[in-house]
Amino acid sequence: MKVLLVDDHPMVRMGIRAGLESTFQEGVEIIEAESVAEAVAALDGGSIDIAVLDLRLGEASGLDIARYITDSDLSTRCVVFTSVKSPRSLIAAFESGSVSAYLEKDSDLDPLTEAIEATAKGFSMLTHSDARAAAAELGSQGALDREILTKRELEIAELIADGLSDAEISETLHLASSTVRNNLTTIYQKVGVESRTLLAGLIWESRKDLDIL
């Protein structure tokens, strides 16, 4: 198993490396990187099975690496290991398309090694339910004023919350794909979010207020 370890603190990388080598012994090859550029070079240079990513990498983010993996259609799966405790960051990790686990740093490396082992076997510890819970937490911090949306926009937002894709919404409402996309852009601007998961969180919370869950 080839693991790419990305963290901009050498002592942190040293500690994680020691823990992984102790757990997996000769079954793991570890490549270190301290920046997005170094990580991308490592990904382009060989087949990486798992990338362990810190989110804070100077001015950049470990999620830039996760998105690069998805955009490049690489088979590498990511485990986020970070001190960033944020529902918004968890949602962004889920939406990157290549993150299988999101863990907060602490003194115990056992959860990290367990996540790497599970990811190597094809399991994901970061699910739609996790993202939904995070989105609901964010949604509860600010109520959605349903009145600011037109009837059509609200229909689209409700279907987003139900998990439908743009294509499925287009078919359900008998709308052109471009119309759905344009409406979705307007909805984002009106409610002040930047992703469909966050929008869904607001809709879920507003349904609680209306007692229609």
N, C-alpha and C positions, 0 to 999 in steps of 0.2 A: 504494500500500500504506500503510495507516494502522497505526502501531505505538504501543502504549502502553508507556512505559518507567517501571517502578516500582522506585524505590530511595530510601532515606531519606537518602542522602548526595548533596548537590548536586554536588560535584566529580566523583563517580562518574557521575552522570547526564550531566554536561557532557562527560566523556570518551567515554562510550558514544554520545551524540548526535553528537559530532564524527566518530566512526568510522563510524557508520551513514550520516550525510549524505555523507561522503567516498566511501563504497562505492556507495550507491544514488542519490546526488545528488538530482535532482528527483523521483525515483520513490518517495520515501518522505515521509510526513507523520508527525512525531513529537509525541506528547502525553506530558507528564511528570506523574508523581504521586509523592508521597513517603509516602503512607499507604494503607491499605486503603480508607478512606472516600473519598479522592480518586480512587482507581482505580475503585471501584464507580460513582462519579458519572460518570467518563469513559466507562465501559462502557455505562451507561444513557443517556448523552447522544449516542451516535453509534456507527456500525458500526466496531468495532476489528478489524482482521485478526489481528494478533499482539500478545500482551502479553509483554514481557520482565520477568521477576519476580525480584527478590532474595527470599530466604527470610526474612531477618531484617529486620523492619520495626517496630522498637521492641518493643512488647509483643505485636505481632501477627505473622503469617506470610504470606508471599506465597502460600502454598498456600490460605489463606482465599479469596484472589481466584480461584485456579484452581477451587476448589469452587463458588464463587458462579457462575462461568461455566457450569459443568456443570449446576448446579441450576436456572439461569435459561434453560437450553437455548439459549445463545448460540453462534454459529459461531466465535467467537474461539478461536485456538489459543495455547498458552503455551510460552514458552521460559524455563526456569529458568536464571538466571545468578547464581551464588552462591559464597560462600566456605565454605559448609557442606559438609564432606566426611563424609557419613553414609549408609551403606546404608539405614538406616531412613527418612531423608528422601527418598532416591531412590524407595523403595517407595511412600511416601506420595504423591509426585508422580505416579507411574504410576497409582496408584489414584484420584487426583483426577478422572481422566477427560478432562482437557483439556490435559495437558502433552505436548508432542511432542519436547522435548529437555531434557536436564539437563546443564548445563555448569558446571565450576568456574572461578571467576574467576582470571585471570592477566593478565600484561601484554599479551598478544596478543589482539586482538579478532577475528582471522580466523575462529576456530571459531564465534564468536557470529554473525558475518555469514553464514557458511555455513549455520548452523542456521536462521537466519531465512529465508534464501533457500529452503532445502529445505522448511521448514514452509509457506511461502507457496505452494509447488508441490504441497502436499498430502502430503508425506512425513513420516514420524515417525522421529526418531532415538532415541526412547526406546521400547523394545519389551518384550514379555513376557519375552524372554530376559534382558534387562538386569535386570528386576525379580526374575526367578528367581535370577540370579547373586547379586544383593544379598541375597536371602532366604537363599540357601544359605550365604553368608558369615556372616550373623547366626546361622543355625542351627548352624554349626560352632562357635560360641562357647559354646554350651550344649546339651548332649545332651538329647534327649527321652526321658523314662522312659515307654515305651509301656505299662507295667503300670498306670499311674495312670488309664488310659482303659478304659472298658468295651468289650466286643466291638463293640457298636453304635457307640459314639463313635469307635472306631478305624476302623471301616468308613467312616464319614462323613469322617473326617480323611484317609484314604487317597484317597477320591474327590475331595476338595478338591484334594489334591496332584496328581491326574490332570487337573485343570482343569475338572471338572464344575460346573455352576451348581447352586443350591439346587433348582431345578425338576427338573433332570436327576437329582440325587441322590434326590429324592423318588420319581421314576419308577423308578429303578434298584432302590431298596431297598423299594419299595412302602410308603412312609411318607407321612403327611400333611405338607404344607409346614410347618405350625406345629411338628410334631415335629422336623423337620430343623433349623429355626431355633432351637428350644429346646436341642437337643443341641449345636448349634454354639456357642451362648452358654456352655454348661457347659464345652465343650472349651477355649474361649478362657480361661476362668477357671482351669481346671486346669493348663494349660501356660504361662500367663502371657504371652499375646500378645493383640493387639487387631485383627488383620486376617487374612483368609484367605491372603494372600501370605506373611506371616510364619509362619503355621501350616504352609503348604506347604513352606517352607524347612526347618522342623524335621523334617517327615516325610521329605523328600528325604535329609537327613543321616542320619536313623535307618535308612533303607533301605540306605545305604552300610555302616553298621555290621552290618546283617543280610545284606549281600551279595545284595540282591534288586533292585538297579537294573537 
